[in-house]
Amino acid sequence: MYVKKNLLFGFAACLLAGSTIAQDFDDAPKPYGALPSKHQLAWHETEMYCLIHFTPTTFQDKEWGYGDADPAIFNPTKFDASQIVEAAKAGGFKGIISVAKHHDGFALWPTKTAAYNISESPWRNGKGDMVKEFQQAANKAGLKFGVYCSPWDRNNPAYGTPAYVEIYRNQLKELYSNYGNLFMSWHDGANGGDGYYGGKKEKRKVDQSTYYDWKNTWAITRSMQPKANIFSDIGLDVRWVGNEKGIAPETSWSTITLVGKEGKPPMPGYMDDANLGSGTRNGEQWIPTECDVPLRPGWFYHASQDDQVKTPAMLFDLYCKSVGRGGAFDLGLSPNTDGLLHPNDVQALKAFGTLLQNVFGENLIKGATFQPSNVRKSNNKKYGVVNLVDADRYSYWATDDAVHQAELLIDLPAAREFNIIRLRENIKLGQRIDSVLIDEWKDGEWVNIAKATSIGANRIIRMDNFVETSKLRIKVFAPVSIALSDVGLFAEPKALRNAGTNERQGIAKTTWSVESADAKKAIDGDKKTFWLATEDNSIIIDLGSVQHFSALGYLPRQDGKHDGIVEKYEYFVSGDGKEWNKIAEGEFSNIKANPILQYIPLKAEASAKFIKLIAKQSIGNENRQLSIAEFEVYE
């Protein structure tokens, strides 16, 4: 295993050769640990970008397409790439990634590799290229552009055979050749399963550790798009944070040591993912986290979610827990069947962008004086504290090589009120700092107000309470000399913390009952508890009386485990608990990666006293075991 693991590390080192960053000065601190490449530095500076999902799946009102949709349904007659891109720009996002092909296999460009593509649709009379229109709109708006081409293809008849791998590589070559300089080549870990596969309608599995031969596939990226960052769950440049909530752990290192499964080298979809979010202190490779999350509950547009667009307050919280924890914020946008973002989405993005400007537009540390306990090379000005407040995120205050712990006293011109502290390291020299403690001078003594680990490219400490003070002390701890590049103080609107969410409220459960005491966890109103059926794959809810409803909800277990999470379902209703009528069936696509509340709108309003949920297929259990955190019913 040691040899195989280091073979992969050697491969990565080879692809990254010559791209690490040199020291700025001859007497600068020596780099520590794994270092970012030039294109990774550019990615860190980008901070926020959007991933745009739009395929025939949108017109089917599904979350994942099966690969069997008729191309004739794809005809967004009002499509305007500029409307979508400009909305992203208004939100402060600096790049967009076009989902050029999702799992359904439908290519949004006129590819020569497969018939299932946009030229078979009526859009633009079969002459259109949506990827090109997104690229042109991004260039016009000054945003970076990237592409996502799904490795899994539920339409292609060759999927699962060696022939498809060559088809996939040729698709990448087309995208790398015709759409300018890309800042990202985005891949995900969804591989194999039910699909149309040219009409075969079967389940196909692939060996994720070998099938795509990522070593040679990603070599194409490096050759044709050397500035593009490669993302997947263990991409060479950017790794998945391990959830689709848009949140990195409180401690999240940009370095990581990857470990494969069963003695095999780590490959996308086939690795020990326990440290995906946290990373590894002093890890072998610099592979920071991307925190992806859709603006709505789903990645594709659903009219039923028009009232569930994330609020500016929710987006700000995600920003602080993604970019503010050393990663990037990747927000999913989903055009509607007209080919436009819904007005609610546009409004939320604009308000979020304005909020970011208002909060971070004024650094309250302006005018402060700094007293460091040590400055490198006998107070050499090029390593002085003035670098902490300039516009250069790579100029830095540094200590002597022997000084691994230091203090920084900050005297503000007057008492100032804030609740956000921002710190940055000069990551050209590695991720050096282990932790910081921050104190305020209050009533004649130092009082701790905050602490943090894993500073890295960007660390936002968002305190629960506002602090008003004129004097601060930052204590910094590291295994080597310190290279801190930025200190900032900011204040968010106080009303922001009390802003509500947009979660739907279901019918009250006070009269509900279930068959067993343990199953009550499915209707107790507590998202942290869940019921795991031990013998059955269904649950029956007695509503207490006949209720009228138009939608149902299924919240999967929220403990991070997957056993019993429902993938395919059926819902039945009854007036007496004996005779049942089916009212809904389907698939909870992507629920393993995104275990959020699943909202099931009914085709027609239903009336019943009893509701039954049957798990036709569940994660991690061939016997269709059922687990459920909350059962919801909506008027």
Residue pairs with C-beta under 8 A, 6 or more apart in sequence:
1 260
1 263
4 260
4 263
4 264
4 265
5 258
5 259
5 260
5 265
5 266
7 265
8 215
8 258
8 260
8 265
8 266
9 258
9 284
9 285
11 215
12 236
12 285
15 218
15 219
15 222
15 236
16 37
16 236
19 37
19 38
19 39
20 31
20 35
20 36
20 37
21 35
21 36
21 37
21 38
21 41
21 428
23 29
23 30
23 31
23 428
23 429
24 394
24 428
25 382
27 376
27 377
27 380
28 398
28 429
29 376
29 398
29 401
29 429
29 432
29 480
29 481
29 483
30 401
30 429
30 480
31 428
31 429
31 430
32 429
32 430
32 431
32 432
32 479
32 480
33 255
33 282
33 283
33 430
33 431
33 432
34 255
34 283
34 284
34 285
34 286
34 430
35 286
35 427
35 428
35 429
35 430
36 44
36 254
36 286
36 288
36 427
36 428
37 237
37 286
38 227
39 183
39 226
39 227
39 228
39 229
39 237
40 229
40 237
40 238
40 286
40 288
41 427
41 428
42 183
42 227
42 229
43 183
43 184
43 229
43 237
43 238
43 288
43 328
44 288
44 328
44 427
44 457
44 458
45 393
46 94
46 95
46 144
46 183
46 328
47 94
47 323
47 328
47 329
47 458
48 91
48 92
48 93
48 94
48 95
48 319
48 323
48 328
48 329
48 330
48 331
49 88
49 93
49 94
49 95
49 96
49 97
49 143
49 144
49 146
49 183
49 184
49 328
49 329
49 330
49 331
50 88
50 91
50 93
50 95
50 96
50 97
50 330
50 331
50 332
50 333
51 96
51 97
51 99
51 148
51 186
51 292
51 299
51 330
51 331
51 332
51 333
52 84
52 96
52 97
52 98
52 99
52 134
52 332
52 333
52 334
52 335
53 99
53 102
53 294
53 299
53 300
53 332
53 333
53 334
54 76
54 99
54 108
54 130
54 300
54 301
54 334
54 335
54 339
55 65
55 74
55 99
55 101
55 102
55 104
55 106
55 108
55 300
56 65
56 69
56 70
56 71
56 73
56 74
56 104
56 106
57 63
57 64
57 65
57 69
57 102
57 104
57 300
58 300
58 301
58 334
58 335
58 336
58 337
59 69
59 73
59 74
59 337
60 69
60 73
61 302
61 303
62 300
62 587
62 589
63 298
63 299
63 300
63 302
63 587
63 588
63 589
63 590
64 102
64 103
64 104
64 587
64 589
64 590
65 102
65 103
65 104
65 105
65 106
65 154
66 104
66 154
66 194
66 195
66 196
67 103
67 104
67 105
67 116
67 153
67 154
67 155
67 156
67 195
67 196
67 197
68 155
68 196
68 201
69 104
69 106
71 106
71 116
71 117
71 118
71 120
71 121
72 121
72 122
73 121
74 106
74 118
74 121
74 122
74 123
75 121
75 122
75 123
76 123
76 335
76 337
76 338
76 339
76 340
77 123
77 338
77 339
78 338
78 339
78 340
79 123
79 130
79 133
79 335
79 338
79 339
79 340
80 339
80 340
81 130
81 133
81 134
81 136
81 137
82 137
82 140
82 141
83 340
83 341
83 346
84 96
84 134
84 137
84 333
84 335
84 340
84 341
85 96
85 134
85 137
85 138
85 140
85 141
85 143
86 137
86 141
87 333
87 341
87 345
87 346
87 349
87 350
88 96
88 143
88 333
88 349
89 141
89 142
89 143
90 346
90 349
90 350
90 353
91 315
91 331
91 349
91 350
91 352
91 353
92 352
92 353
92 356
92 357
93 143
93 331
93 349
94 143
94 144
95 138
95 143
95 144
95 145
95 146
95 183
95 184
96 134
96 138
96 143
96 144
96 145
96 146
97 145
97 146
97 147
97 148
97 184
97 186
97 330
98 108
98 130
98 131
98 134
98 135
98 145
98 146
98 147
98 148
99 108
99 148
99 150
100 107
100 108
100 109
100 131
100 147
100 148
100 149
100 175
101 107
101 108
101 148
101 149
101 150
101 153
101 171
102 148
102 150
103 150
103 152
103 153
103 154
103 190
104 154
104 155
105 114
105 116
105 150
105 153
105 154
105 155
105 156
106 116
106 117
106 118
106 155
107 113
107 114
107 116
107 117
107 118
107 171
108 117
108 118
108 129
108 130
108 131
109 117
109 118
109 129
109 130
109 131
109 132
109 174
109 175
109 178
110 117
110 118
110 119
110 128
110 129
111 117
111 171
111 174
112 170
112 174
113 167
113 170
113 171
113 174
114 153
114 155
114 156
114 167
114 171
116 155
116 156
118 126
118 128
118 129
118 130
119 126
119 127
119 128
120 126
121 128
123 130
131 147
131 175
131 179
132 178
132 179
134 145
135 145
135 179
135 180
138 144
138 145
139 145
139 180
144 183
144 184
145 179
145 180
145 181
145 182
145 183
146 182
146 183
146 184
146 185
146 186
146 228
147 175
147 179
147 182
147 184
147 185
147 186
148 186
148 187
148 188
149 168
149 171
149 172
149 175
149 185
149 187
150 187
150 188
150 190
151 168
151 187
151 188
151 190
151 191
151 212
151 268
152 159
152 190
152 191
152 192
152 193
153 159
153 164
153 168
153 195
154 193
154 194
154 195
154 196
154 197
155 195
155 196
155 197
155 198
156 164
156 167
156 197
156 198
157 197
157 198
157 199
157 200
158 164
158 167
159 195
159 197
159 204
160 192
160 197
160 204
160 205
160 206
165 211
165 212
165 213
165 217
168 212
168 217
169 217
169 220
172 185
172 217
172 220
172 221
173 220
173 224
175 182
176 182
176 185
176 220
176 221
176 224
176 225
176 228
177 224
181 225
181 227
181 228
182 225
182 227
182 228
183 227
183 228
183 229
184 228
184 229
184 230
184 231
184 238
185 221
185 225
185 228
185 229
185 230
185 231
186 231
186 232
187 230
187 231
187 232
187 235
187 268
188 232
188 233
188 240
189 208
189 232
189 233
189 240
189 268
189 269
189 593
190 269
190 590
190 593
191 206
191 208
191 211
191 269
192 203
192 204
192 205
192 206
192 208
193 203
193 204
193 205
194 202
194 203
195 201
195 202
195 203
195 204
197 204
206 212
208 267
208 268
208 269
208 270
209 260
209 261
209 264
209 265
209 267
209 270
210 267
212 267
212 268
214 267
214 268
218 230
218 236
221 228
221 230
229 235
229 237
229 238
230 236
230 237
230 238
231 237
231 238
231 239
231 240
231 290
232 239
232 240
232 268
233 239
233 240
233 242
233 268
233 269
233 271
233 273
233 276
234 240
234 258
234 266
234 267
234 268
234 271
234 276
234 287
235 268
235 287
236 287
237 287
238 287
238 288
238 289
238 290
238 328
239 256
239 276
239 287
239 288
239 289
239 290
240 276
240 289
240 290
240 292
241 247
241 248
241 252
241 276
241 277
241 289
241 290
241 291
241 292
241 322
241 327
242 273
242 276
242 277
243 277
243 593
243 594
244 292
244 293
244 294
244 590
244 593
244 594
244 596
245 291
245 293
245 594
245 596
246 291
246 292
246 293
246 318
246 321
246 322
246 329
246 330
246 331
247 291
247 293
247 318
247 321
247 322
248 277
248 289
248 291
248 321
248 322
248 325
248 326
248 327
249 277
249 278
249 325
250 325
250 453
251 278
251 453
251 454
252 277
252 278
252 279
252 289
252 325
252 326
252 327
252 454
253 278
253 279
253 280
253 281
253 283
253 326
253 431
253 454
253 456
254 279
254 286
254 287
254 288
254 289
254 326
254 427
254 431
254 454
254 456
254 457
255 279
255 280
255 281
255 282
255 283
255 284
255 285
255 286
255 287
255 431
256 275
256 276
256 279
256 280
256 283
256 284
256 285
256 287
257 275
257 280
257 283
257 284
257 285
258 266
258 271
258 272
258 284
258 285
258 287
259 266
259 271
259 272
260 266
260 267
260 270
260 271
260 272
261 270
261 271
261 272
264 270
266 272
276 289
277 289
279 287
279 288
279 289
279 454
281 434
281 454
288 326
288 327
288 328
288 456
288 457
289 322
289 325
289 326
289 327
289 328
290 327
290 328
290 330
291 318
291 321
291 322
291 327
291 328
291 329
291 330
292 330
292 331
292 332
293 318
293 330
293 331
293 332
294 331
294 332
294 333
294 334
295 309
295 310
295 315
295 331
295 332
295 333
295 334
295 345
295 348
295 349
296 302
296 305
296 308
296 309
296 310
296 332
296 334
296 345
297 305
297 308
297 596
297 597
297 599
298 305
298 334
299 332
299 334
299 590
299 594
300 334
301 334
301 335
301 336
301 337
301 342
303 336
304 551
304 599
304 601
305 599
306 342
306 344
307 344
307 502
307 504
308 502
308 503
308 504
308 599
309 342
309 344
309 345
309 348
309 502
310 318
310 348
310 502
311 348
311 499
311 500
311 501
311 502
312 348
312 351
312 352
312 354
312 355
312 499
313 355
313 496
313 499
314 499
314 501
314 502
315 331
315 348
315 352
315 355
316 352
316 355
316 356
316 359
316 492
316 496
318 329
318 331
319 329
319 356
320 420
320 460
320 462
322 328
322 329
323 329
323 458
323 460
324 422
324 458
324 459
324 460
324 462
325 454
325 458
325 459
325 460
326 454
326 455
326 456
326 457
326 458
326 459
333 341
333 345
334 341
334 345
335 341
336 342
341 349
355 493
355 496
358 493
359 420
359 490
359 491
359 492
359 493
360 422
360 488
360 490
362 490
363 389
363 488
363 489
363 490
364 412
364 416
364 418
364 488
364 489
364 490
364 491
365 389
365 410
365 412
365 487
365 488
365 489
366 389
367 412
367 413
368 389
368 410
368 411
368 412
368 413
369 410
369 411
370 385
370 388
370 408
370 409
370 410
370 411
371 408
371 409
371 410
371 411
372 385
372 397
372 399
372 406
372 407
372 408
372 409
373 403
373 406
373 407
373 408
374 399
374 400
374 403
374 406
375 383
375 384
375 385
375 397
375 398
375 399
376 383
376 398
376 399
376 400
376 481
377 383
377 400
383 396
383 397
383 398
384 397
385 397
385 408
387 395
387 396
387 397
387 485
388 396
388 397
388 484
388 485
388 486
388 487
389 486
389 487
389 488
392 485
393 424
393 426
393 485
393 486
394 426
394 428
394 485
395 426
395 485
396 425
396 426
396 429
396 483
396 484
396 485
397 408
397 482
397 483
397 484
397 485
398 481
398 482
398 483
398 484
399 406
399 481
399 482
400 481
401 480
401 481
402 481
403 481
403 482
404 477
404 478
404 479
404 480
404 481
404 482
405 475
405 476
405 477
405 478
406 475
406 476
406 482
407 473
407 474
407 475
407 476
408 473
408 474
408 476
408 484
408 487
409 471
409 472
409 473
410 471
410 472
410 473
410 474
410 487
411 470
411 471
412 469
412 470
412 471
412 472
413 470
414 470
415 468
415 469
415 470
416 468
416 469
416 470
416 489
417 466
417 467
417 468
417 491
418 466
418 467
418 489
418 490
418 491
419 462
419 463
419 464
419 465
419 466
419 467
419 490
419 491
419 492
420 460
420 461
420 462
420 463
420 488
420 489
420 490
420 491
420 492
421 438
421 450
421 460
421 461
421 463
421 487
421 488
421 489
421 490
422 458
422 459
422 460
422 461
422 486
422 487
422 488
422 489
422 490
423 436
423 452
423 455
423 459
423 461
423 474
423 484
423 486
423 487
423 488
424 455
424 456
424 457
424 458
424 459
424 484
424 485
424 486
425 431
425 432
425 433
425 455
425 456
425 457
425 483
425 484
425 485
426 483
426 484
426 485
427 456
427 457
429 483
431 454
431 455
431 456
432 478
432 479
432 480
432 481
432 482
432 483
433 455
433 476
433 477
433 478
433 482
433 484
434 453
434 477
434 478
434 479
435 451
435 452
435 453
435 477
436 451
436 452
436 455
436 474
436 475
436 476
436 477
437 448
437 450
437 451
437 474
437 475
437 477
438 448
438 449
438 450
438 451
438 452
438 461
438 472
438 473
438 474
438 475
439 446
439 447
439 448
439 449
439 472
439 473
439 474
439 475
440 446
440 447
440 449
440 467
440 469
440 471
440 472
440 473
441 447
441 469
441 470
441 471
441 472
441 473
442 469
446 473
449 463
449 467
450 461
450 463
452 459
452 461
455 484
462 492
464 497
466 491
466 494
474 487
476 482
476 484
503 597
504 553
504 599
504 632
504 634
506 553
506 632
506 633
506 634
507 543
507 547
507 549
507 632
507 633
507 634
507 635
509 523
509 524
509 525
511 543
511 544
511 545
512 523
512 541
512 542
512 543
512 544
513 541
513 542
513 544
514 520
514 522
514 523
514 539
514 540
514 541
514 542
515 540
518 531
519 531
519 533
519 539
520 531
521 529
521 530
521 531
521 629
522 530
522 531
522 539
522 541
522 628
522 629
522 630
522 631
523 541
523 630
523 631
524 630
525 630
526 630
527 555
527 558
527 629
527 630
528 558
528 559
528 629
529 629
530 556
530 557
530 558
530 559
530 627
530 628
530 629
531 539
531 627
531 628
532 557
532 563
532 564
532 625
532 626
532 627
533 539
533 564
533 625
533 626
533 627
534 625
536 626
537 614
537 615
537 616
537 618
537 623
537 624
537 625
537 626
538 612
538 613
538 614
538 615
538 626
539 612
539 613
539 626
539 628
539 631
540 577
540 610
540 611
540 612
541 610
541 611
541 612
541 613
541 631
541 633
542 577
542 609
542 610
543 608
543 609
543 610
543 611
543 633
544 609
545 609
546 575
546 607
546 608
546 609
547 607
547 608
547 609
547 633
548 605
548 606
548 607
548 635
549 602
549 605
549 606
549 607
549 633
549 634
549 635
550 601
550 602
550 605
550 606
550 634
550 635
551 599
551 600
551 601
551 602
551 633
551 634
552 571
552 584
552 599
552 600
552 602
552 611
552 631
552 632
552 633
552 634
553 597
553 598
553 599
553 600
553 630
553 631
553 632
553 633
553 634
554 566
554 569
554 588
554 597
554 598
554 600
554 613
554 628
554 631
554 632
555 596
555 597
555 598
555 628
555 629
555 630
555 631
555 632
556 565
556 566
556 588
556 591
556 595
556 598
556 627
556 628
556 629
557 564
557 565
557 595
557 627
557 628
557 629
558 595
558 629
562 592
562 595
562 619
562 620
563 618
563 619
563 620
563 621
563 625
563 627
564 615
564 618
564 619
564 620
564 621
564 625
564 626
564 627
564 628
565 591
565 592
565 595
565 618
565 619
565 620
565 627
566 588
566 591
566 613
566 615
566 617
566 618
566 626
566 627
566 628
567 587
567 588
567 591
567 592
567 617
567 618
567 619
568 585
568 586
568 587
568 588
568 615
568 616
568 617
569 584
569 585
569 586
569 587
569 588
569 613
569 614
569 615
569 616
570 582
570 584
570 585
570 613
570 614
570 616
571 582
571 583
571 584
571 585
571 600
571 611
571 612
571 613
571 614
572 580
572 581
572 582
572 583
572 611
572 612
572 614
573 580
573 581
573 583
573 606
573 607
573 608
573 610
573 611
573 612
574 580
574 581
574 608
574 609
574 610
574 612
575 608
575 609
575 610
576 609
576 610
577 609
577 610
580 612
583 602
583 603
583 606
584 600
584 602
584 603
585 616
586 600
588 598
591 598
591 619
592 619
597 630
597 632
599 634
611 631
611 633
613 626
613 628
613 631
615 624
615 625
615 626
616 624
617 624
618 624
618 625
618 626
618 627
